[in-house]
């Protein structure tokens, strides 16, 4: 295990534009083909159907148990504990939907897609079509300006490649946006639900648009209807707020360490696939518990190199990938979960400071002190 600081956050100073490695198209592309061949020969791309069916069964049993407790408690403020537990279970189902969408569960592409669609839309309440469109663009060009939707300018500024046009209040908040990240994640669940509906109602082709709208309607109709049938309005509303907040915080807390604070690639970057996927990703150290906690996202480098690799094989392939990166001279970053959060917070604060006052140089400030 290596424990390296993120390449994009050197010693508390602001990284205005991390310099991406030069493209080594011929040699590195060829070496990735060799790595992929080794991975296939080791059988690490074979599907793990029994593993995922067992995990789905366990989650279904746990979810059913939570709703049994819900009916036993009745109209009680103790239901807020049930709401929190529901948020955790919904997130775990979202992880499985993510893996099915990446073709990790079954040999059949159709079986994977329909499993992902039913889990994401009917169980979690998030459009599969919306997620697929957004996530596919992220995987193709992670941390690449104007290509990766996960670093698009919004409430949080993820890079200073594009000048910020915020007002005074926005610039003031940007200076401390790293500390605001986790409070903002409490609203991520709402964003995912609302953006899903907006995507399905937009103009242009959307595969299985009306089916997904019907599934979302069934999800929210049954969920909200059940809450208001059993609980008083005040408790029901609070239940929804708590459940969606836990869901957003858990989802965001699992995805945030993977790329935030890693090098930002310019819009026209031509870095080869292997280097691009590795240097923009960060692994989270830990054993099987961390893998379960983060749905396999702790092995982010391996996931980006082999998106269809099932979760149980990611830990095993890590040694092959790390050795390969060491041989090629490609930075392989892995750190602890809490340390990764500290890196992300520090990075966002420095980027937000630059957006607040582009004429202020935090590096010069450090030397003055």
N, C-alpha and C positions, 0 to 999 in steps of 0.2 A: 504494500500500500504506500502510495506517495501522498504527501500532505503539502501541496504547493499552493501559494497564494494565487488568486486569479491574475492572469496576465494583464487584465485591463485595469487593475487597481493597484498601482505601485505605491506602497508606503504612504497611504493617506493623502496622496496628491491626486489632482484631477487628471483623468485620462481623456483629453479632448477628442482624440481620434486614435484609438489603438491601431498601430500599423499592422495590417494583415500580412501574413507570410507570403512570399512570392510564389506564384504558381509553378509547380513542378510537374507539369501535365504528364509527360511521358513516363518518367521513372516512378512517380508516386502512384499514378493510375495503374501502371503495370503491377506495382507491389500490392495494391488493393485487390486486384484480381487474384493474386497469389494467396492473400489472406482469406478472401472469400472461398477459394478452393479448399483451403485447409479447414475452414469452418464447416463446409459442406461435407467433407470427408469424415470429419469428426461426428457427424450426425446432429449438429447443434441447431440446424434449421428444421428438424422434424417437428411435427405438431405434437402438442401435449393435451390431447382431448380429454383424457381421464382427469388430469390435474384441473382443468378448467371446469369440467362438469362437477367435480367435487366442490370446487370453490363456489360455483353458482348455487349448488345445493345448500352449502353451509350458509351463504348469504341469505338465501330464501328462507331458511329455517330461522336465522337470527331476525330477519325482517318480520316474519310472522310472529315471532315471540314478542317483538317490540309492540306490535299492534294488539296482541293479547293483553299485555300490560296496560296499553292505552284504554282498552275497554274496561279492565278491572278498576283502574283509577277513577274513571268517570270525570265529572266536572271538578277538577282539582288543579291547583297551581303546581302540584307535583308533576303535571304533564310536561312542564318545561324540560325536565330531565329526559323524558321520552322524545321531545323535540330535538334535543341535542344528539341523542343516540340515533335518531332518524337521519340527521344531517350527516353523521359519520357513515351510516349504511348506504345512503344515496351516493356518497363519494366513492365508496368501495365498488358500488355497481358501475359508476362512471369509469373507474379504472378498467373494469372488465369490458365495458363498451369500447373503450379506447383500444384495448388489445384485440378485440374481435374485428374492429375496423381496420386494424393493421394485418389482418389475415393470420393471426397467431394461434387461433383456437382449432380450426378444422381444416381439412384438406380442400374442401369445397369453398370456392370464393363466394358463391351465393349463400351458403350456410353462414359464413362469417358476417357478410353484409346484413343479412336479415336478423341475425343475433344482435349485432351492434345497433341496428335500427330500432329493434324492440326494446333493448335495454336503455338506450339513450333517450328515445322519445317517449315510450310508454312508462318506463320505470322512473327515469331520472327527470324527465320533463324538459329535455333539451333536444333541439332538432338535429338529427343525424346528418342531414344534408348541409346544414349550416356549419357544423363542426368539421365535417370532412373537407369542405371548401377551405376553411380557415387553417386547419391543421396541416393539410397537404402543402399549402403555400409556405407554412413555417418549416416543414421538413425539407422542402426543396432548397430554400435559401435561409437558413437560420442566422439571425442577427445581421441580416443584410438590409441596409437602408432602402426604403421604398419597396421592398419585396416581402419581408417578414412582417405579417400583421401583428405579431406579438410585441413588436417594438415600435409600432406606429405611435405618433404623437397623440396624446390625449390628456386625461387628468394627470397622469404621471409621465414625466419626460424620461425616456430611456437612453437617449443619446443627444448630443448637441450638433449632429451633422446638419440638421435643419434648424435655422433660427426660430426661436419661440416668439409668437406674437401675443403673448399673454398680457393682461392688464397688471396693474400694480399689485392687486391681491394675489393673482396667480403667480407672479414672480416671487412674492414674499413667501407663499406656501411652498414654492419650488425649492427654496433654500433648505427646507427641512422635510422634503418629500419622502426621504428614506424612512424617517420615523413615522410617517403617515401611511406607509405601505400596508402594514397589517390592519390598521383600522379601516382602510379603504377596501381591503379584501373581504370585509364583512358584507360588502355590497356586491361582490362579484357574482354571487348566485342570481341576484336580480338581473344583472347585466346579461348573463348567459340565457336566462329565460326570455327576457325581452328581445334581445338580439336574435334569438331563434325564431320568434314569431315575426319580427320584422323581415328576416331573411325569407321566410316562407311566403310572405305577402308582397314581396318585391316584384317588380316587373322582370320578365325574362324567364328562361326555363329553369325549373327546379324539379329534380327527379322525385317522384312520388309526393308531390306537394300536398295534395288533398288528403292523402293517407296520413301523412305526418301531422297535418292540422287536426285531423280527426283523433289521432293518437294523443296529441297534446291536449285536446279538449277533454278526452276521456280521463287522462291523468289528472289534470287540474280540477275537472268537475267532480271526480270521485274523491280526490284528496280534500278539497275545500268543503265539499258537501258533507263529508264524514265528520270533519272537525266541527262545523257549525251544528251538526245534528247532535253531537255528544257534548260539546263544550259550550259554555256561555260565550257571547261575542268577544268580550275582553280577553278571555283566556285563549280563544281560538286565534285571534289576531296576533297575540303575543307568541303563541305556539309557532305560527307561520314565520314570524320575524326571527325567532331563535333558530328554527330549523334551517332557513335559507342562509342566515348568517354563519352558522357552523359549516354548512355545505360550502359556501364561498371561501371561508377562511381555510378550510381543509384543502380544497382544490387549489387555491392560490398558493398556499404554503407548500404544496407538493410540487408545483410547477415553477415557482419563482427561483429556487436555487439552481435550476438546470442551465440557464443561459444568461441571466441578469448579472452584469458585472464582468462578463467575458468579452473578448474583442468584438468590436463592431466593424463589419465589413462595408466598404463603400458600395454604392449602387452598381457600379460597373466592375466590381471585383471579379477576377477570373481565377480565383484560387481553386485548385482541384478538389474533387469531391471528398477524398479522404481527409485532407488537411482542413477543409472548410467545416466538416462535421465534427472533427475532434477538437480543434482549437476554440470553437464557439460553444462547446458543451462542458459541463462540470459534473463529475460523479460525486455521489455522497457516500462516504465510507459507512460501513456497518454490516451486520450479519443479516440473517433471514428476517428478523423482526423489522428492520428498516425497509427491506424489500417489500414485506407485507404492508407496512405502514404507508409506503409511497407507491404501491402498485407497480413496482419494478422501475419506476422513474428515477430511482437512485443510480441505476446503471444507464445514465443518459447517453454517454458516448457510444456504448455498444448498441443501444436502441437506435441511435441515429445512423449508425453504420449498417445495421441489419434490422430494419423496422419490422420485419415479419418474424423475427426470432421470438419464440415464446419466453415468458418470464422466467421459468425454471432454468433456462440455459444461459441467461445473461451473466450470472455469477461465474459460470464455468468458462465462458468465452473471454472474460475480462483479462485473464493472464495472457492469452494469445494476442489480444489487441494491444495491451500495454507493452509487451515485448516487441511487437511490430512497430509501434510508435517510437519506442526508444531507439530501435535500429534505424528508423528513418529520420530521427531528430525532430519529431513532432511533439510539442508539449502536450502531455497527458495530465489533466488536472483532476485531483480528487481531494476532498476535504470532509470534515465532519459537518453534520447538519447545522448545528448552532453557529459554527464558524462561517458556513456559507451564508447564513442569514446576516451575519455581521458584515460580510463582504458586500452583499447586495445593498444593505442600508447605507453603508459608507459610499458606495459607488453612486447610488441615486442622489444622495445629498450633494456630492461633488458636481455631478452633472446638472442638478437643479440649481446649484449656485452659479454655474457658468451661464445658464439660461436667464437667471435673474439679473445678472450684471456681466455682459460679455466682455467688459473692459477690466474686470477683476481677475487677477491671476492667483489662485490659491497657492500655487507653487512659490510665487514671489512672497506671498504672505508668510509662508512657512519659513523662508530664509530670513525675512525681517525679524521674526520672533527669535 
